[in-house]
Amino acid sequence: MQSILLSREEVARRAKELYENSIRQQVEREENIGKMVIINIETGEYAVDKTGLESAHLLRKNHPFARLYGIRIGYKVAVSFCGFLERDL
């Protein structure tokens, strides 16, 4: 199946919309704070693990060409180059 090329901004917008509308209330629990949620922006499927790598592999098993996006649960950014991650309260 031919897929439509999406910009990075559109992929991010779709992922954040899915996260805010349906995923956040399911995953944002104390035991998941700081973990990564990886979202398939086409199907809405997601998986959670410490780094996001296992989740990405799991989601790609069923959909090898899926467009995936990662969000660090409870934080405003997924990674920081200065060593400080700001919490999203």
N, C-alpha and C positions, 0 to 999 in steps of 0.2 A: 504494500500500500504506500503510495506517495504521500509524504507528509508536507505540511505547509511550513515554510521557513519563518520562524518567529525571531524577533530581536531579543536581546538579553533583557531589555526593559519589559517587554511583553511577557516573557517567561516569568520574570520576577513578580510582575503585577498579578498574573494568574495564580501563582503559588501563594502569594500573600493573601489574596482574596479567599482561596480555599482554606488556608490556615485560620484566618479570622472568622470565617463563616461556619466552619464545621469541624476542623481538626483541633483547634486550640483548646476548647472546653474538654476534649477527651484526653489530651496528652499533658496539659500543663498542671502537673501534680508535683508535689515536693520531691518524690523519688526520681522524677525526670528532669528537674531543673539542671541545666548545663549539658544535657544530652542533645544529640542532633535528631531532628525529624527530617526525613527525606520524603519529598512529595513528588508523585508522578502527576504533572500538571494536566495531562490528557484524561486520565481515568479518576483522579482524586485519591488513588491508593496512597498509603503512606506507611512508613516503618520507622521505628525509633531504636537507636543504639548509641553507645558512647561517642563514637567518632563519625558515624554516618556511612562508613565503608561497608559494613555488613548489610545495612539497610539498602544501600544502592545496589549491591550484588543481588540481594533478594528480589528487589523490584525489577531488575533487569532480566531475571530468569524468565518471567512471564512476558515481558515486553522489552526485547533487546534494544530497541531504538527509542525507548521512552525518553522524554524530556524531564529530567529530574532537577529538583531545587532543594537545597538544604537550609534549614533554619535552626539556630541554637535555641532550645526551649528556655524561655524566661529571660533572654538577653536581646539587646537591640541589634547586635551584629553576631555573625557566626565565628569570626576570628579577629584577632587584634595583633597588629605588628608591634605595638608599644607595650604589650603585656597587661593591659587593663580592659576588661569587658564590662560595659555598663549594663546594669540590670534593667529590664523592661517591666516596670511595676504597674 
